[in-house]
Amino acid sequence: MSVVAICRHQQRWAAVRGIVFDLRGYVANVDQNLMRPLTPPTLAAFADGDGGELKEGQDKPAKMRALHSSAALAANIFDYWTGRDATPLMEALALPSSPTATLFEAKLPTGVESHANLDVYLPLANGMVAGVESKFTEWLRGKATGEGEAFRPAYFERGRCRWEEVGLPHAQALATALQEGRETFKHIGAPQLLKHALALARQHGDRWVLRYVYFDWPGKKGECHQDEIRRFSTLLGDELRFRACSYQTLYGHLRTVGRPEDQAYLTYLGERYFLPP
């Protein structure tokens, strides 16, 4: 199974470096799972996030201690750019302007007594923002929604067309089709992306872009995932200013434009995540 293969690769990386982990692949503390300790704003964001990434339970270690943690992957990739010239990141993600900050676990209201949780939130120099949804192994597990399962009923109460109200008619059509069971996605998490778009549009009008960054893996599931990305993009057109990018492609671009001061960062990422399986 591809999820198991990814987890084993992460465990081999840790073992070579003498990092001890338990049978589930959890290390003793979060810092062992990161290239460098989290910057104070990032640490505070994860501590306050709804995902409970740093919450320690009696029988449940903090999620971010897992070698296969998606949050750790995102932090290792993106937190490096906090306080740095992020032009290479702008180019790799095809952003309309360079990020001026790197924020994690951003909460934006959807207007339905809830909020969207953006993995990474990038204010840009031109006044726009980029919302980033990050996936490691989650998409490989797959989860399809049936009729009435994509969104809470409150999103459609009294005939409300919440996406159309903020200028996203194609997103509204897809949200309705998902809720009625006429459309379904198993790997890409279309309802989550649509909630992100709704929250971004409510907060920023049309001054935002949406990015989906995922750890790719070959095989039948990977092919289905790519098909779903293409279908999602076709159904939405340019409305969400949506683009998908694999972490492998992102890393390849960063390597191409990497500066001497970035070499330790790129070496860590390459050895940790991007050596051939």
C-alpha positions in Angstrom: 0.0 0.0 0.0 1.4 3.4 -1.0 0.6 5.0 2.4 2.6 2.3 4.1 5.5 2.8 1.7 5.6 6.6 2.4 5.6 5.9 6.2 8.4 3.4 5.8 10.5 5.8 3.8 10.0 8.4 6.6 11.0 5.9 9.2 14.1 4.9 7.3 15.1 8.6 7.1 14.7 8.9 10.9 16.6 5.7 11.6 19.6 6.6 9.6 19.9 9.8 11.6 19.4 8.1 15.0 16.0 9.6 15.6 14.0 7.2 17.8 10.4 6.6 16.9 7.7 4.3 18.3 5.9 1.5 16.4 3.4 4.0 15.0 6.1 6.3 13.7 6.0 9.0 16.3 9.1 10.7 17.5 9.8 11.9 21.0 9.2 15.6 20.4 8.1 17.9 17.6 11.5 19.5 17.0 12.9 16.1 16.0 10.4 16.1 13.1 11.4 19.5 11.8 14.3 21.0 9.9 14.4 23.7 12.5 12.2 24.7 15.5 9.0 26.5 14.5 9.1 30.3 14.5 7.1 31.8 17.4 4.2 32.9 15.2 4.0 29.4 13.6 4.2 27.7 16.9 1.4 29.8 18.2 -0.7 29.2 15.1 -0.4 25.4 15.4 -1.1 25.5 19.1 -4.3 27.5 18.4 -5.3 25.5 15.3 -8.4 23.3 15.2 -6.4 20.3 14.1 -4.8 19.8 17.5 -1.4 19.2 15.9 0.5 20.0 19.1 -2.0 18.6 21.6 -0.7 15.8 23.7 -3.2 13.2 25.1 -2.7 10.4 27.6 -2.8 7.8 24.9 -2.5 10.0 21.8 0.7 11.8 21.0 0.6 15.2 19.2 -0.2 14.6 15.6 2.8 16.7 14.5 5.2 14.2 16.1 4.3 11.6 13.4 7.0 11.2 10.8 4.2 11.0 8.2 2.6 14.3 9.5 1.1 16.5 6.8 1.5 19.5 9.2 5.2 18.7 9.6 5.6 18.5 5.9 4.0 21.9 5.3 6.0 23.4 8.1 9.3 22.0 6.7 8.5 23.4 3.3 6.9 26.7 4.1 8.1 28.0 7.5 11.6 28.4 6.1 10.3 31.3 4.0 9.2 33.3 7.1 11.2 36.5 7.1 13.0 35.7 3.8 12.8 36.8 0.2 10.1 34.3 -1.0 10.5 35.0 -4.7 11.4 31.3 -5.4 8.2 30.2 -3.6 6.2 32.7 -5.7 7.6 31.3 -8.9 7.2 27.7 -7.9 3.5 28.2 -7.0 2.8 30.5 -9.9 1.6 33.2 -7.5 0.7 36.7 -8.8 3.1 38.4 -6.4 5.7 37.5 -3.8 4.5 36.4 -0.3 5.2 38.9 2.5 4.5 36.5 5.3 3.8 32.8 5.9 0.9 32.0 8.2 -0.4 28.6 9.2 -3.7 27.2 10.3 -5.6 30.4 9.2 -9.2 30.5 10.2 -11.5 32.4 7.8 -15.3 32.6 8.4 -17.6 30.9 5.9 -20.7 32.6 7.1 -22.2 29.2 8.3 -21.3 29.4 12.0 -18.0 27.8 11.1 -14.7 28.7 9.5 -12.4 27.3 6.8 -9.0 26.1 8.1 -6.3 27.0 5.6 -3.1 25.0 6.0 -1.0 27.9 4.7 -2.1 31.5 4.2 0.2 33.8 2.2 -0.4 37.5 2.1 1.1 38.8 -1.1 3.0 42.1 -1.9 0.3 43.2 -4.4 -2.5 43.1 -1.7 -3.8 39.7 -2.7 -3.6 36.5 -0.7 -3.0 32.9 -1.5 -4.7 30.1 0.3 -2.9 26.7 0.3 -4.4 23.3 1.0 -1.6 20.8 1.7 -1.8 17.0 1.6 0.7 14.3 2.4 -0.8 10.8 2.6 -4.4 11.9 3.2 -5.5 11.9 -0.5 -4.2 8.3 -0.9 -6.7 7.0 1.7 -9.6 8.4 -0.3 -13.1 9.3 0.9 -16.1 9.8 -1.3 -19.2 11.7 -0.2 -22.8 10.6 -0.8 -26.0 12.5 -1.1 -26.3 15.1 1.7 -22.8 14.4 3.1 -20.6 17.0 1.4 -21.7 20.0 3.4 -23.8 20.6 6.5 -27.4 21.5 5.7 -26.8 25.0 6.9 -24.9 25.8 3.8 -28.1 25.5 1.8 -30.8 26.5 4.3 -33.8 28.5 3.0 -32.5 28.1 -0.5 -29.3 30.1 0.1 -26.7 30.1 -2.7 -23.8 31.1 -0.6 -21.1 30.7 -3.3 -23.1 32.5 -5.9 -23.7 35.4 -3.4 -20.0 36.0 -3.4 -19.6 35.8 -7.1 -18.7 32.1 -7.5 -21.5 30.6 -9.7 -19.5 27.7 -10.9 -18.5 26.8 -7.4 -22.2 27.0 -6.4 -23.1 24.6 -9.2 -20.5 22.1 -8.1 -21.3 22.5 -4.4 -25.0 21.8 -5.1 -24.1 18.8 -7.3 -21.9 17.4 -4.6 -24.6 17.8 -2.0 -27.2 16.1 -4.2 -24.8 13.2 -5.0 -24.6 14.0 -8.7 -20.9 14.7 -8.4 -18.3 13.0 -6.2 -14.6 13.1 -5.7 -12.7 10.4 -3.8 -9.2 11.8 -3.5 -9.1 15.6 -4.0 -11.4 16.7 -1.2 -13.6 19.0 -3.3 -15.9 20.1 -0.5 -13.0 21.3 1.6 -11.6 23.3 -1.4 -15.0 24.9 -2.0 -15.3 25.9 1.6 -11.8 27.5 1.4 -13.0 29.4 -1.7 -16.2 30.6 0.0 -14.2 31.9 3.0 -11.6 33.6 0.9 -14.2 35.3 -1.3 -16.1 36.5 1.8 -12.9 37.9 3.3 -11.1 39.2 0.2 -13.6 39.7 -2.6 -11.7 38.6 -5.8 -8.2 39.4 -4.4 -7.1 35.8 -3.7 -5.9 32.6 -5.4 -6.3 29.0 -4.3 -3.5 26.4 -4.4 -3.6 22.7 -3.8 -0.2 21.2 -3.0 0.1 17.4 -2.6 2.7 14.7 -2.2 2.4 12.7 -5.4 2.7 8.9 -5.6 2.7 6.7 -8.7 0.0 4.0 -9.3 -3.7 3.7 -9.9 -4.7 6.0 -7.1 -2.3 8.6 -8.3 -3.8 8.4 -11.8 -7.3 8.8 -10.3 -6.1 11.7 -8.2 -4.8 13.5 -11.3 -8.0 12.8 -13.2 -10.0 14.4 -10.3 -7.7 17.5 -10.3 -8.3 18.0 -14.0 -12.1 17.5 -13.6 -12.2 19.9 -10.6 -10.3 22.5 -12.6 -12.5 22.1 -15.7 -15.7 22.4 -13.7 -14.5 25.6 -11.9 -12.7 27.2 -14.9 -10.8 30.3 -13.8 -13.3 31.2 -11.1 -11.1 30.1 -8.1 -7.8 31.0 -9.7 -7.0 27.4 -8.7 -3.9 25.6 -9.5 -2.6 22.2 -8.2 1.1 21.4 -7.8 2.8 18.3 -6.4 5.4 18.8 -3.7 7.8 17.0 -6.0 7.3 19.7 -8.7 7.5 22.4 -6.1 10.8 21.0 -4.8 12.2 20.6 -8.3 11.6 24.2 -9.0 13.1 25.4 -5.7 16.2 23.3 -6.5 16.5 25.0 -9.9 16.4 28.5 -8.6 18.0 27.8 -5.2 20.5 30.2 -3.8 23.7 29.3 -1.8 21.9 30.2 1.4 19.1 27.8 0.6 21.3 24.7 0.2 20.9 23.3 3.7 17.1 23.7 3.4 17.1 22.0 0.0 19.4 19.2 1.2 17.2 18.4 4.2 14.0 18.3 2.0 15.7 16.2 -0.6 17.0 13.6 1.8 13.8 13.6 3.9 11.0 13.6 1.3 12.3 13.4 -2.3 14.8 10.5 -2.7 13.5 7.8 -5.0 11.3 5.3 -3.0 
